[in-house]
Structure formats: C-alpha cells, structure tokens
C-alpha cells in the first residue's frame, strides 16, 4: 500500500515547494518501516520519468535530506539490515541517481546546472559524505565535458553548459 501511494505521489511530483514537501513528508512519515521499499520505488520512478521529472525527483531528495538534517557520525545499523533513514540509501546510490538525472547525452545538459547546484549545496550543508559528493561532482564535470563535445555548438558555446 505504501509503495503504491508513494509511486502515485512521485509520478505527479512537480517542482513546486508544496508538491516536493508533500511527497517528502509522506516518505519520512513511513521511513521507519518502509524506507527500503520507498527507495526502490524512487529508483524505479527516476529511471522511467521524463528528463524534467527526474530533476524534480532530485529536488525531492534535497527535501528529504534537508528534513533529516546534517550528516553526523554513521548511525548504528538496525540488526535487520533495513534502513530507517534515506541518507545511507542516497549515499549508496547517488552515482546511479545522478547518471539518470543527467544522462550522458546532449539532452542531459539540460539538467546539469540544477544537479550540480543541488550537489554543491548538500556539501555546504553537510547533508552527505563529502568524499562521495566530491566523486559524483567530478564525474558530473567529466560528463559535462563529454556532452560539450557531442553538442553541435561545441565551439565557443561549450562554456555555457
């Protein structure tokens, strides 16, 4: 039931603060029992959504992490192996999420700036492990360079990406 509700909410997600906050609140309300299931639904949604919807789903992660607060020392893992926080799940799969939000194509350039800004803000706010963020940001920069080479405007306009 929670999976269906989350999928329904996520599929209607917009970039508005109210929409993002509604879905984030739902996910946090059910985190203690269903974080892994909700995260699986999130990954499914981000892999099938439109390019614009994918960046909205990244904003959802921003809201979730912001509501959980700054990263502290790694909390002890529950004995069942389940997660009660989204932070560990995001850190584990961040590279995959970013590759989906900013695909290695000319179209991916559209989400590059927003994604880079979100990742940098997470580092500033200490929401995720800095080493993980540095690695993903470096890969994002490499992807930007590759996309600039693919662009028909790759001459003097590549710096605009």
Z-matrix of the N, CA and C atoms (Angstrom, degrees):
N
C 1 1.453
C 2 1.534 1 110.55
N 3 1.326 2 117.01 1 -45.20
C 4 1.468 3 120.74 2 179.57
C 5 1.528 4 110.02 3 -63.30
N 6 1.320 5 116.59 4 -41.13
C 7 1.465 6 120.21 5 179.04
C 8 1.525 7 110.96 6 -59.45
N 9 1.321 8 116.12 7 -45.46
C 10 1.463 9 120.33 8 -179.69
C 11 1.524 10 111.54 9 -63.84
N 12 1.313 11 116.17 10 -42.64
C 13 1.461 12 120.12 11 179.68
C 14 1.526 13 111.04 12 -64.28
N 15 1.335 14 116.21 13 -45.03
C 16 1.458 15 119.11 14 -179.82
C 17 1.524 16 110.58 15 -63.27
N 18 1.323 17 117.08 16 -45.02
C 19 1.461 18 120.83 17 179.86
C 20 1.523 19 110.80 18 -59.76
N 21 1.312 20 115.96 19 -41.51
C 22 1.463 21 120.27 20 178.21
C 23 1.528 22 111.11 21 -63.07
N 24 1.324 23 116.72 22 -46.29
C 25 1.465 24 120.68 23 179.08
C 26 1.530 25 111.16 24 -63.91
N 27 1.322 26 116.63 25 -45.27
C 28 1.467 27 120.88 26 -177.10
C 29 1.527 28 111.67 27 -65.78
N 30 1.316 29 117.02 28 -34.80
C 31 1.466 30 119.47 29 -179.13
C 32 1.527 31 112.01 30 -70.09
N 33 1.327 32 117.20 31 -20.27
C 34 1.472 33 121.48 32 178.69
C 35 1.531 34 112.24 33 -103.20
N 36 1.315 35 116.76 34 8.43
C 37 1.465 36 122.08 35 -177.14
C 38 1.528 37 111.01 36 -62.61
N 39 1.327 38 115.73 37 136.59
C 40 1.465 39 121.55 38 173.01
C 41 1.525 40 107.83 39 -119.47
N 42 1.310 41 116.19 40 -179.37
C 43 1.465 42 119.30 41 -179.88
C 44 1.523 43 112.47 42 -83.27
N 45 1.327 44 118.09 43 -1.50
C 46 1.469 45 119.56 44 -178.71
C 47 1.526 46 110.70 45 -68.23
N 48 1.308 47 115.25 46 146.92
C 49 1.465 48 120.98 47 179.63
C 50 1.523 49 110.18 48 -59.03
N 51 1.324 50 117.25 49 -40.47
C 52 1.469 51 120.99 50 -178.84
C 53 1.525 52 111.32 51 -62.97
N 54 1.318 53 117.16 52 -43.33
C 55 1.459 54 121.46 53 -179.65
C 56 1.527 55 110.99 54 -65.29
N 57 1.325 56 116.26 55 -47.89
C 58 1.468 57 121.18 56 -179.91
C 59 1.524 58 110.17 57 -62.30
N 60 1.314 59 116.77 58 -43.53
C 61 1.466 60 121.38 59 -178.94
C 62 1.524 61 111.73 60 -64.04
N 63 1.320 62 116.88 61 -38.51
C 64 1.469 63 121.27 62 179.54
C 65 1.532 64 110.82 63 -62.45
N 66 1.320 65 116.65 64 -46.91
C 67 1.466 66 120.47 65 -179.18
C 68 1.529 67 110.32 66 -69.00
N 69 1.325 68 117.54 67 -40.34
C 70 1.468 69 121.10 68 178.74
C 71 1.525 70 110.65 69 -63.10
N 72 1.309 71 117.13 70 -43.07
C 73 1.470 72 120.54 71 179.33
C 74 1.518 73 110.99 72 -62.21
N 75 1.327 74 116.69 73 -41.18
C 76 1.463 75 120.49 74 177.22
C 77 1.531 76 110.00 75 -60.73
N 78 1.330 77 116.67 76 -48.51
C 79 1.468 78 120.85 77 -178.21
C 80 1.523 79 111.21 78 -61.95
N 81 1.312 80 117.44 79 -41.63
C 82 1.469 81 120.76 80 179.88
C 83 1.525 82 111.90 81 -69.42
N 84 1.304 83 116.57 82 -36.27
C 85 1.464 84 120.78 83 179.33
C 86 1.533 85 111.03 84 -61.87
N 87 1.327 86 116.43 85 -31.38
C 88 1.468 87 120.92 86 -177.11
C 89 1.531 88 113.10 87 -105.18
N 90 1.327 89 117.55 88 9.48
C 91 1.468 90 121.30 89 -174.45
C 92 1.520 91 113.36 90 -63.51
N 93 1.324 92 118.20 91 -38.80
C 94 1.465 93 119.37 92 -174.21
C 95 1.521 94 112.36 93 -63.53
N 96 1.316 95 117.60 94 -29.53
C 97 1.465 96 119.64 95 -178.37
C 98 1.523 97 113.67 96 -109.39
N 99 1.319 98 116.80 97 -23.17
C 100 1.466 99 118.75 98 -169.28
C 101 1.526 100 115.32 99 -132.96
N 102 1.310 101 119.58 100 18.10
C 103 1.469 102 120.38 101 -176.01
C 104 1.528 103 111.80 102 -56.04
N 105 1.325 104 117.73 103 -43.58
C 106 1.465 105 120.26 104 -179.03
C 107 1.524 106 111.48 105 -63.33
N 108 1.328 107 117.03 106 -43.55
C 109 1.463 108 120.85 107 179.08
C 110 1.526 109 111.32 108 -64.68
N 111 1.318 110 116.06 109 -44.77
C 112 1.465 111 119.84 110 179.24
C 113 1.526 112 109.82 111 -63.33
N 114 1.324 113 117.01 112 -40.25
C 115 1.466 114 120.12 113 179.13
C 116 1.524 115 110.90 114 -63.35
N 117 1.330 116 117.68 115 -41.28
C 118 1.465 117 120.42 116 176.64
C 119 1.529 118 110.83 117 -59.99
N 120 1.323 119 116.34 118 -41.57
C 121 1.469 120 120.78 119 176.94
C 122 1.525 121 110.60 120 -63.71
N 123 1.322 122 116.13 121 -40.36
C 124 1.467 123 120.89 122 178.21
C 125 1.534 124 109.81 123 -59.30
N 126 1.326 125 116.87 124 -48.88
C 127 1.463 126 120.42 125 -179.14
C 128 1.525 127 111.30 126 -62.32
N 129 1.327 128 117.13 127 -39.56
C 130 1.466 129 120.28 128 176.29
C 131 1.524 130 110.53 129 -61.63
N 132 1.318 131 115.73 130 -45.32
C 133 1.468 132 120.81 131 -177.87
C 134 1.530 133 111.15 132 -64.30
N 135 1.330 134 117.39 133 -45.23
C 136 1.471 135 119.76 134 -177.75
C 137 1.532 136 110.99 135 -68.27
N 138 1.318 137 117.74 136 -24.63
C 139 1.464 138 119.64 137 179.75
C 140 1.526 139 112.63 138 -81.27
N 141 1.340 140 117.94 139 -19.31
C 142 1.463 141 120.31 140 -177.51
C 143 1.526 142 113.59 141 -112.05
N 144 1.310 143 117.87 142 -10.04
C 145 1.467 144 121.66 143 -175.24
C 146 1.529 145 111.37 144 -73.98
N 147 1.313 146 114.74 145 164.19
C 148 1.460 147 120.28 146 174.07
C 149 1.527 148 109.03 147 -67.71
N 150 1.305 149 116.03 148 165.20
C 151 1.462 150 120.63 149 -179.43
C 152 1.527 151 111.48 150 -58.51
N 153 1.322 152 117.44 151 -42.52
C 154 1.460 153 121.06 152 179.15
C 155 1.533 154 110.97 153 -66.37
N 156 1.322 155 116.79 154 -41.70
C 157 1.467 156 120.31 155 179.51
C 158 1.527 157 110.94 156 -64.80
N 159 1.311 158 117.11 157 -30.77
C 160 1.470 159 120.28 158 179.99
C 161 1.523 160 111.68 159 -64.40
N 162 1.322 161 117.30 160 -39.90
C 163 1.462 162 119.01 161 178.66
C 164 1.528 163 109.63 162 -69.89
N 165 1.332 164 117.81 163 -32.84
C 166 1.468 165 120.16 164 174.40
C 167 1.526 166 110.50 165 -63.72
N 168 1.318 167 116.97 166 -37.08
C 169 1.465 168 120.68 167 177.16
C 170 1.529 169 111.01 168 -67.61
N 171 1.319 170 117.53 169 -30.93
C 172 1.467 171 120.26 170 173.74
C 173 1.530 172 109.88 171 -66.90
N 174 1.327 173 116.90 172 -39.28
C 175 1.468 174 120.41 173 176.08
C 176 1.525 175 110.69 174 -62.63
N 177 1.333 176 116.61 175 -31.87
C 178 1.465 177 120.52 176 175.49
C 179 1.529 178 109.85 177 -62.73
N 180 1.325 179 117.37 178 -44.11
C 181 1.471 180 120.19 179 176.99
C 182 1.519 181 110.74 180 -60.99
N 183 1.321 182 116.33 181 -39.90
C 184 1.460 183 120.16 182 178.16
C 185 1.525 184 110.28 183 -58.52
N 186 1.304 185 116.45 184 -44.14
C 187 1.466 186 120.66 185 179.83
C 188 1.527 187 111.27 186 -66.38
N 189 1.333 188 116.77 187 -42.67
C 190 1.472 189 120.27 188 178.72
C 191 1.525 190 111.11 189 -60.00
N 192 1.317 191 116.12 190 -48.59
C 193 1.467 192 120.19 191 -178.31
C 194 1.517 193 111.17 192 -66.53
N 195 1.318 194 116.59 193 -38.35
C 196 1.458 195 120.46 194 178.75
C 197 1.524 196 110.66 195 -62.55
N 198 1.322 197 116.70 196 -42.04
C 199 1.465 198 120.89 197 -179.86
C 200 1.530 199 111.54 198 -69.09
N 201 1.340 200 116.95 199 -29.86
C 202 1.464 201 120.04 200 177.17
C 203 1.523 202 111.50 201 -75.95
N 204 1.327 203 117.52 202 -22.56
C 205 1.459 204 121.19 203 177.15
C 206 1.514 205 112.94 204 91.49
N 207 1.346 206 116.40 205 177.19
C 208 1.468 207 121.16 206 -177.82
C 209 1.527 208 112.17 207 -59.97
N 210 1.323 209 113.29 208 151.59
C 211 1.462 210 120.43 209 178.70
C 212 1.521 211 108.75 210 -70.37
N 213 1.325 212 115.40 211 135.08
C 214 1.459 213 121.14 212 173.82
C 215 1.517 214 107.15 213 -115.93
N 216 1.304 215 116.86 214 -170.47
C 217 1.468 216 119.53 215 175.64
C 218 1.523 217 108.44 216 -55.20
N 219 1.311 218 116.00 217 148.23
C 220 1.463 219 120.60 218 -177.33
C 221 1.522 220 110.84 219 -55.61
N 222 1.341 221 117.09 220 124.17
C 223 1.458 222 119.82 221 179.25
C 224 1.524 223 110.55 222 -71.24
N 225 1.319 224 117.64 223 153.18
C 226 1.459 225 119.04 224 177.52
C 227 1.522 226 109.70 225 -63.54
N 228 1.304 227 115.60 226 141.08
C 229 1.452 228 120.98 227 -178.08
C 230 1.520 229 109.53 228 -80.04
N 231 1.336 230 117.51 229 137.34
C 232 1.462 231 119.30 230 177.05
C 233 1.524 232 110.28 231 -60.01
N 234 1.320 233 117.55 232 149.33
C 235 1.461 234 120.39 233 -176.53
C 236 1.521 235 113.51 234 -62.10
N 237 1.310 236 118.41 235 -24.28
C 238 1.458 237 120.68 236 -178.06
C 239 1.519 238 112.78 237 -77.60
N 240 1.340 239 117.58 238 -10.79
C 241 1.454 240 120.72 239 -178.56
C 242 1.519 241 112.78 240 83.19
N 243 1.313 242 117.21 241 4.17
C 244 1.458 243 120.25 242 177.82
C 245 1.521 244 109.75 243 -87.39
N 246 1.298 245 115.41 244 163.20
C 247 1.458 246 121.27 245 -179.63
C 248 1.521 247 109.66 246 -106.67
N 249 1.307 248 116.67 247 143.64
C 250 1.459 249 121.04 248 175.22
C 251 1.520 250 110.47 249 -115.09
N 252 1.321 251 116.74 250 -2.71
C 253 1.455 252 122.99 251 178.92
C 254 1.523 253 107.66 252 -128.94
N 255 1.304 254 116.02 253 147.95
C 256 1.462 255 119.48 254 179.25
C 257 1.525 256 112.11 255 -83.05
N 258 1.311 257 117.86 256 -18.09
C 259 1.468 258 121.79 257 -175.56
C 260 1.536 259 111.58 258 -55.22
N 261 1.309 260 116.58 259 -49.77
C 262 1.467 261 120.10 260 -178.49
C 263 1.529 262 111.14 261 -63.01
N 264 1.316 263 116.62 262 -37.79
C 265 1.463 264 120.96 263 178.79
C 266 1.531 265 110.61 264 -67.54
N 267 1.321 266 116.35 265 -42.41
C 268 1.465 267 120.54 266 178.59
C 269 1.525 268 109.76 267 -63.41
N 270 1.328 269 117.45 268 -45.52
C 271 1.466 270 120.17 269 179.55
C 272 1.522 271 110.83 270 -61.08
N 273 1.312 272 117.07 271 -40.00
C 274 1.464 273 121.23 272 -179.11
C 275 1.530 274 111.76 273 -64.58
N 276 1.332 275 116.85 274 -41.25
C 277 1.465 276 121.08 275 -171.33
C 278 1.529 277 114.27 276 -111.90
N 279 1.317 278 117.78 277 12.54
C 280 1.463 279 120.12 278 -175.01
C 281 1.521 280 112.43 279 -58.49
N 282 1.308 281 117.38 280 -42.21
C 283 1.461 282 120.72 281 -179.75
C 284 1.531 283 110.47 282 -58.10
N 285 1.318 284 116.92 283 -44.50
C 286 1.464 285 121.83 284 179.03
C 287 1.521 286 110.92 285 -62.87
N 288 1.323 287 116.53 286 -46.04
C 289 1.465 288 120.77 287 -179.30
C 290 1.525 289 110.25 288 -60.65
N 291 1.323 290 117.27 289 -46.30
C 292 1.467 291 120.48 290 -178.17
C 293 1.527 292 110.72 291 -64.96
N 294 1.319 293 117.85 292 -37.78
C 295 1.470 294 120.21 293 177.43
C 296 1.525 295 111.34 294 -64.13
N 297 1.325 296 116.85 295 -31.97
C 298 1.463 297 120.10 296 177.63
C 299 1.528 298 111.61 297 -77.20
N 300 1.319 299 116.93 298 -39.08
C 301 1.469 300 120.93 299 -179.32
C 302 1.529 301 110.75 300 -71.32
N 303 1.324 302 116.53 301 -36.82
C 304 1.468 303 122.00 302 179.26
C 305 1.528 304 107.74 303 -122.65
N 306 1.335 305 117.03 304 79.30
C 307 1.462 306 118.85 305 -178.79
C 308 1.528 307 111.30 306 -64.58
N 309 1.298 308 115.34 307 156.44
C 310 1.466 309 122.46 308 -177.94
C 311 1.534 310 108.83 309 -78.91
N 312 1.327 311 115.16 310 69.00
C 313 1.462 312 121.85 311 -178.71
C 314 1.521 313 108.77 312 -152.88
N 315 1.326 314 115.24 313 171.09
C 316 1.468 315 118.31 314 177.83
C 317 1.525 316 110.97 315 -61.27
N 318 1.329 317 117.15 316 -35.36
C 319 1.461 318 120.92 317 179.39
C 320 1.528 319 111.36 318 -66.21
N 321 1.325 320 116.43 319 -30.81
C 322 1.455 321 120.97 320 -179.40
C 323 1.512 322 113.42 321 -60.63
N 324 1.322 323 116.17 322 -25.81
C 325 1.464 324 121.01 323 179.59
C 326 1.529 325 110.74 324 -58.63
N 327 1.320 326 117.02 325 -29.56
C 328 1.467 327 120.89 326 -178.31
C 329 1.524 328 112.38 327 -59.30
N 330 1.327 329 117.36 328 -33.54
C 331 1.464 330 121.28 329 -178.33
C 332 1.524 331 113.31 330 -98.56
N 333 1.318 332 116.75 331 -1.31
C 334 1.460 333 119.69 332 -173.52
C 335 1.525 334 112.63 333 -61.01
N 336 1.314 335 117.68 334 -51.16
C 337 1.465 336 121.26 335 -173.70
C 338 1.528 337 111.15 336 -63.08
N 339 1.323 338 117.14 337 -47.49
C 340 1.471 339 120.05 338 -179.83
C 341 1.518 340 111.02 339 -61.41
N 342 1.320 341 116.07 340 -41.85
C 343 1.460 342 120.24 341 -179.10
C 344 1.525 343 110.82 342 -64.91
N 345 1.312 344 117.16 343 -45.95
C 346 1.469 345 120.61 344 178.97
C 347 1.525 346 110.78 345 -60.77
N 348 1.322 347 116.98 346 -41.11
C 349 1.470 348 120.33 347 179.31
C 350 1.524 349 111.46 348 -63.54
N 351 1.333 350 116.87 349 -42.72
C 352 1.467 351 120.40 350 179.27
C 353 1.525 352 110.04 351 -63.04
N 354 1.321 353 117.11 352 -46.94
C 355 1.467 354 120.38 353 -178.71
C 356 1.528 355 111.53 354 -62.48
N 357 1.318 356 116.74 355 -42.20
C 358 1.473 357 119.62 356 178.20
C 359 1.527 358 111.14 357 -64.37
N 360 1.329 359 116.49 358 -37.79
C 361 1.469 360 118.81 359 179.39
C 362 1.525 361 110.51 360 -67.38
N 363 1.334 362 117.65 361 -34.46
C 364 1.468 363 120.07 362 177.06
C 365 1.521 364 110.18 363 -63.42
N 366 1.330 365 115.58 364 -38.24
C 367 1.462 366 119.06 365 179.02
C 368 1.524 367 110.18 366 -66.58
N 369 1.320 368 116.78 367 -45.90
C 370 1.465 369 121.49 368 179.23
C 371 1.527 370 111.32 369 -60.52
N 372 1.324 371 116.06 370 -41.54
C 373 1.472 372 120.79 371 -177.98
C 374 1.529 373 112.62 372 -85.67
N 375 1.342 374 115.97 373 -0.66
C 376 1.473 375 121.99 374 178.92
C 377 1.527 376 112.09 375 57.07
N 378 1.327 377 115.43 376 44.65
C 379 1.459 378 119.67 377 -179.03
C 380 1.523 379 112.46 378 -86.53
N 381 1.334 380 116.60 379 -24.96
C 382 1.465 381 121.57 380 178.43
C 383 1.520 382 109.04 381 -134.54
N 384 1.318 383 115.01 382 167.26
C 385 1.455 384 121.67 383 177.99
C 386 1.531 385 109.68 384 -58.18
N 387 1.318 386 116.92 385 126.98
C 388 1.469 387 122.40 386 -176.09
C 389 1.526 388 112.01 387 -61.95
N 390 1.331 389 118.35 388 -36.94
C 391 1.463 390 120.94 389 -179.72
C 392 1.527 391 111.00 390 -65.10
N 393 1.324 392 116.59 391 -41.01
C 394 1.467 393 120.73 392 177.93
C 395 1.524 394 109.54 393 -63.35
N 396 1.319 395 116.24 394 -45.81
C 397 1.465 396 120.07 395 179.84
C 398 1.524 397 111.68 396 -63.06
N 399 1.330 398 117.70 397 -41.43
C 400 1.466 399 120.87 398 178.37
C 401 1.524 400 110.81 399 -60.34
N 402 1.327 401 116.40 400 -42.66
C 403 1.460 402 120.70 401 -179.71
C 404 1.530 403 110.86 402 -64.55
N 405 1.319 404 117.00 403 -46.21
C 406 1.464 405 120.63 404 -178.75
C 407 1.533 406 110.64 405 -67.45
N 408 1.323 407 117.39 406 -39.23
C 409 1.471 408 120.26 407 177.20
C 410 1.528 409 111.46 408 -64.20
N 411 1.330 410 117.30 409 -38.58
C 412 1.468 411 120.53 410 177.71
C 413 1.529 412 110.46 411 -64.00
N 414 1.330 413 116.70 412 -42.42
C 415 1.464 414 120.36 413 177.82
C 416 1.526 415 110.87 414 -65.31
N 417 1.319 416 116.30 415 -35.87
C 418 1.461 417 120.82 416 178.07
C 419 1.533 418 110.72 417 -65.04
N 420 1.321 419 116.79 418 -40.08
C 421 1.471 420 120.82 419 176.48
C 422 1.530 421 110.78 420 -62.85
N 423 1.340 422 116.49 421 -41.25
C 424 1.467 423 120.32 422 178.00
C 425 1.522 424 110.42 423 -63.45
N 426 1.326 425 116.64 424 -40.67
C 427 1.459 426 121.30 425 179.00
C 428 1.532 427 109.96 426 -63.83
N 429 1.320 428 116.87 427 -39.05
C 430 1.468 429 121.42 428 177.53
C 431 1.526 430 109.98 429 -59.90
N 432 1.322 431 116.20 430 -44.65
C 433 1.466 432 120.48 431 179.95
C 434 1.529 433 110.84 432 -63.66
N 435 1.337 434 117.02 433 -42.14
C 436 1.467 435 120.33 434 178.20
C 437 1.527 436 110.59 435 -63.66
N 438 1.321 437 116.87 436 -43.34
C 439 1.462 438 120.91 437 -179.63
C 440 1.523 439 110.89 438 -64.70
N 441 1.315 440 117.22 439 -35.83
C 442 1.464 441 120.84 440 178.31
C 443 1.523 442 110.32 441 -63.91
N 444 1.331 443 116.72 442 -35.98
C 445 1.462 444 120.06 443 177.85
C 446 1.525 445 111.10 444 -70.02
N 447 1.344 446 117.76 445 -29.38
C 448 1.462 447 121.56 446 178.84
C 449 1.519 448 112.45 447 -77.58
N 450 1.303 449 116.66 448 -23.75
C 451 1.458 450 122.31 449 -173.82
C 452 1.522 451 111.46 450 -67.26
N 453 1.351 452 116.69 451 139.33
C 454 1.463 453 118.79 452 175.96
C 455 1.529 454 111.37 453 -68.62
N 456 1.328 455 116.62 454 -13.10
C 457 1.464 456 121.80 455 179.20
C 458 1.521 457 110.81 456 -103.07
N 459 1.317 458 117.54 457 27.17
C 460 1.460 459 120.27 458 -170.31
C 461 1.522 460 114.05 459 -68.93
N 462 1.297 461 118.38 460 -0.38
C 463 1.459 462 120.13 461 177.02
C 464 1.506 463 111.69 462 -68.44
N 465 1.304 464 116.95 463 -113.98
C 466 1.462 465 120.79 464 -174.83
C 467 1.519 466 113.03 465 -77.07
N 468 1.325 467 119.10 466 -8.89
C 469 1.457 468 121.40 467 -175.95
C 470 1.524 469 113.98 468 -91.37
N 471 1.305 470 118.86 469 -5.19
C 472 1.465 471 120.46 470 -176.58
C 473 1.519 472 112.38 471 -62.16
N 474 1.317 473 117.63 472 -24.68
C 475 1.465 474 119.50 473 179.30
C 476 1.518 475 111.70 474 -72.74
N 477 1.327 476 118.17 475 -13.11
C 478 1.461 477 121.74 476 179.51
C 479 1.518 478 112.50 477 -77.98
N 480 1.320 479 118.79 478 -11.31
C 481 1.469 480 121.71 479 -176.06
C 482 1.482 481 112.75 480 -70.52
